Amino acid sequence: MILDKYRSWWVFVPLDVEKMREGAKYLLGHHDFSSFRAAKCQAKSPLKTLDKLEISQNGEEITFYVEAKSFLHHQVRNMVGTLKMVGDGHLAPQDIAIILEKKDRSAAGPTAPAHGLYLNKIFY
């Protein structure tokens, strides 16, 4: 829909949401997220705990719900870009574990565009 043009990431190939969910499971928990960290990230440590990463689908719209105490610069966008590659068949779900282990940004997928990324709620 034209109203969503700058409010979502338009992907023009079908995505396998079940495979994306399978890949997302490897990201849950406490990990070194260096592979998903922007070069300009100023965090002292790449160690973060991802509490929730849910992927839902309503028609052609796919939504990611991500929860953590804190994130690295571009961490969510980089994870979404990598999971998109799982969904389009360029990566297998288990490749996410390998990407995490490499601790190298070049091992992961592209950075998803910022449009469509929303801060929904802050918990204290």
C-alpha positions in Angstrom: 0.0 0.0 0.0 1.3 3.5 -0.9 0.7 4.8 2.6 3.3 2.4 3.9 6.0 3.4 1.4 8.3 4.9 4.0 6.9 3.1 7.0 8.0 -0.5 6.1 10.7 -2.4 4.3 9.3 -3.6 1.0 10.7 -7.0 0.0 9.7 -8.2 -3.4 10.4 -11.9 -3.0 8.4 -14.4 -0.9 9.8 -15.0 2.6 9.6 -18.3 4.5 8.5 -17.0 7.9 8.8 -20.4 9.6 12.5 -20.6 8.6 13.0 -17.1 9.8 11.5 -18.0 13.2 13.8 -21.1 13.3 16.8 -18.9 12.7 15.7 -16.3 15.2 15.8 -19.0 18.0 19.7 -19.0 17.7 19.7 -15.3 18.6 17.8 -15.6 21.9 19.8 -15.5 25.1 23.2 -14.1 26.1 25.7 -13.8 23.2 28.5 -11.8 21.7 26.6 -9.9 19.0 29.7 -8.6 17.2 28.4 -10.0 13.9 25.4 -7.8 14.3 27.1 -4.6 15.6 27.6 -1.5 13.5 31.2 -0.3 12.8 30.4 3.0 14.7 29.0 1.2 17.7 30.4 2.8 20.9 29.2 0.1 23.4 32.0 -1.1 25.6 31.0 -4.8 25.2 29.3 -6.7 22.4 27.7 -9.0 25.0 24.0 -8.6 25.1 21.0 -10.7 26.2 18.1 -11.0 23.7 15.0 -11.8 25.7 12.5 -12.0 22.9 12.4 -12.1 19.1 9.0 -12.9 17.7 8.1 -12.9 14.1 4.5 -12.6 13.1 2.8 -12.5 9.7 -0.5 -10.9 8.8 -1.1 -11.4 5.0 2.0 -10.1 3.3 3.1 -8.0 6.4 5.8 -9.5 8.6 6.4 -7.9 12.0 9.4 -8.4 14.3 8.9 -7.9 18.0 12.3 -7.7 19.8 13.0 -7.2 23.5 16.2 -6.8 25.4 17.6 -4.6 28.2 19.8 -2.9 25.7 21.0 -3.2 22.1 24.1 -2.5 20.1 24.1 0.2 17.4 22.1 -1.3 14.4 21.8 -4.7 16.1 18.1 -5.1 15.4 18.4 -3.9 11.8 21.3 -6.2 11.2 19.5 -9.2 12.7 16.4 -8.4 10.6 18.5 -8.1 7.4 20.1 -11.4 8.2 16.8 -13.2 9.0 15.5 -11.8 5.7 18.3 -13.8 4.0 17.0 -16.9 5.8 13.5 -16.2 4.6 14.5 -15.8 1.0 16.7 -18.9 1.0 20.1 -17.3 0.8 20.9 -18.7 4.3 19.8 -21.7 6.3 18.3 -21.2 9.8 21.3 -22.9 11.4 23.7 -20.4 9.6 22.6 -17.9 12.3 24.5 -19.9 14.9 27.6 -19.9 12.7 27.3 -16.1 12.1 27.1 -15.5 15.8 30.2 -17.7 16.4 32.3 -15.8 13.8 31.9 -12.5 15.7 32.5 -10.7 12.4 30.0 -8.2 10.9 30.9 -9.2 7.4 29.6 -12.7 8.2 26.0 -11.4 8.7 23.5 -10.1 6.2 22.7 -6.5 5.2 21.4 -3.8 7.5 17.6 -3.5 7.1 16.5 0.0 6.3 15.4 2.2 9.2 12.0 2.9 7.8 9.7 0.4 9.5 11.7 0.3 12.7 9.7 1.6 15.6 10.4 2.0 19.3 7.2 0.6 20.8 7.7 0.7 24.5 10.4 1.3 27.2 10.2 -0.7 30.4 11.9 0.4 33.6 
